Amino acid sequence: MATTREHTNPPGDRRVRRTQAALARALLQLVEEQDLSRITVADVAELAGVSRSTFYDHYRDVHELAEAACTAMIDRLIEALPGDFNSDDPAPKAIESLEEFFASLAEHAGLYRALLGPQGSARVADHIRRRSTAAIHGRLREAVENVEPRAQAAPLRELPLDVPAAFSAGALIGVATDWLQGGCVRSPAEIAALTWPLFHSLYRIDARTLT
């Protein structure tokens, strides 16, 4: 499995971050115009305004750059996942969060489709699974801690949440991957509206859990 090359500059060096950001932007632009498999190091370096040797200072190949760009974006996207599992209303904020998640996927559909497809990256898929599971686990824990009435919340705090969190993350990845591979026929708003009720119905946590 490829790993990002070590740099002679410290990881937080501004020049390193600027160069990596430029390379990522170039790749994202190129991948919307052609398949990832057809993009070369020379293509990315030219568009980013750097030399090929500079590219190789940071990444082994285009695929490794794609993995790095994808996982960095996923880390930001995961924060947009909904957390209001206790809402009795249509949860517009939660649906808006999911819509933002799917809209961001659609914005760079070419990259995500390539890395999450049949010939994609196991590293990226595993990263999404782990980050999604951790985020959903945290949302579920918050729901348990905020459940009403407060006097009945203590037993709920002992509920095992690892399985439902992993199940939810896997389901979300499945929906997203199928949607991407199908060409994003449904709009982000529509797919979000269809997905949210599944989260809400399966994992709504309230005092009735105790009965």
N, C-alpha and C positions, 0 to 999 in steps of 0.2 A: 504494500500500500504506500502510495507516495506521501511524503511529508514535506512541508514547506522548508526550503533551504534556510540555514542560519545566516544571519547578516553580519557583516563586519561592524555595522553601526548598531547601537542599542535598539531594542525593539520599539521603544517609544520615540526614536529619532524622527523629527518632523520630515526630513528628506525621505526616509523610508516610507512613512505614511503617505506622503504626497505621491511618491512613485507608485505605490501599490494602489492608491485610489485612482490614479490616472490609468493604470493598466486595467483595473476593474471597469472603469467607465468605458474604455475602448472596447473591451470584450462585450459588455452589455449592448453597446451599439452594434457591433458586428453580428452578434448572435441573433439579433432581430432581422438581419438581412440575409443570413445564410445559416446552414446547419453548423452546429458546433464542431463536428468532425472535419469540416472543410476549412476551418479557420486555422491559420498558421501563426507561429510566433512572430514572424516578420510582419504579418497583417496587424497584430495587436501592437507591436512595438512602434510601427510607423504611425498608426493612428494616435497612440499615446505620446508620441514625440520623444521616444527614448530609443537607445540602441538595443540590438538583440542581446548583447552582453549584459546590459543593465537588466533586461528581462530575466536572464538566467541567474542574475544575482539574487532574485527573489523567488522564482518558480522554476520547476523542472521542465514544465511543458504547459500547453494551453489548458489541458484538462485539470491540472492542479490549480491553476489560476481560477478556473471556473468553479471548482470545489470551494476555494477560499472565498470567492465573491458570493457564492450561494449561501454558505453557512453564515457569513457575516450578515447578510440580509435576513436570513431566517431568524437569527438572534433578535433582530429588531421587530420582526413580524410577530414572534411569539408573544411579545409584550402586549400586542393588540387583542389577544384572545379574551373572550368574555369571562367575567368572574362572578356575575350575579346569578348564582344557581338557585336562589331563594325567591326570586321575583314571581308574583302572581299575575302581573300584567304581561303584555306581549313582549316585554323586555326590549324596547327599541334601542337602548344603548348597547345591549349585548348583540343584537342583530347588526347594528352599525359597526361594532368591533369586528364581527365576523366578515362583514362586507369589506371592511378595510383590509383584512387579511387576504381575502380572495382577490380583491382588486390589485393588491401588490403582487400577488402571484401572476395575475393576468398581464401586468405591466411588463414582466420579464418572462413571459410564458415559454419562449424559446429555450432559455437557459434551464428553467425548472423542468421542462418537458424532456430535455436531453439528459439531465442528471437523475431524474426520477423514473425514467422509462425503462424498458426491458434491458437495454445496454447501458444503463446509467451507473451512478456511483453509489456503492454500498456505504461509503463513508458519509456521504450527504444524507442518505436515507436514515442511517443510524443516528446521525446528529439531530435530524428533525425529530425522530422518535424520542430520543432522550430529552431534548429540550422541551418538547411538547408535553411529555409525561411529567416532567418536573414542574412545569408551569401549571398544568391542570391539577396536579396534586396540591399545589399551593392554593389554587382557587377553591378547591374542595375543602381544604383545611380552614380557610377563611369562612366559608359557608357554615361549617360546623361550629366554629367559635362564635359566630354572630347569630346563631339560630335562636329563636324565641319559642317559649319563654326561657329566660336565662337560667332559671332554677333547674331546668331539665337538660341543659346543654352538656353537663359533665359526662354522662354516659356516651353521648355521641362523639366526644373527643377521642374515645377509645376505638372508634370504628376503623378498620383497616382500609386505607384509601389507595394503597399502591396498585391493587388490581383494577378498580374502576378508573384510576388515572391512566394506567397503561392501555386499558381497553378504549378509553375515549381518544387518547392520542393516536392509537392505531386506526381507529375509525376515521378520525379527521384526516390523517395522511391518506387513507384509502379514498375518501371522497375527493380530496384535492388532486391526487394523482389521476384518478379516473376522469375528473373534470378537465385537467390539463391535457391528457392524452386524447380526449374527445374533442379537443379544439375549443374549449371554453364556450360551448354553445349557449348554455344558460349564463345570464349576466351575473356579476358578483353579488348584486342585490338579491337576485332570485335564489342562487345557491346558498347564500347566507340565511335567507328566510326559511329554506327547506332544512338546513342543518341545525339551526338553533333549537327547534322543538325536540330534536332527538337528545341533545344535551339536557334540556330542561326536564323532559319526561323521565329520563333514565336516572338523573343524578340530583333531582331536587331534594334537598335535605331540610326537614322541618320537624316540628314536635310530633307529627304523626308517625315518624319513623319508630317511635318508641311504643306505638300501640300495636 
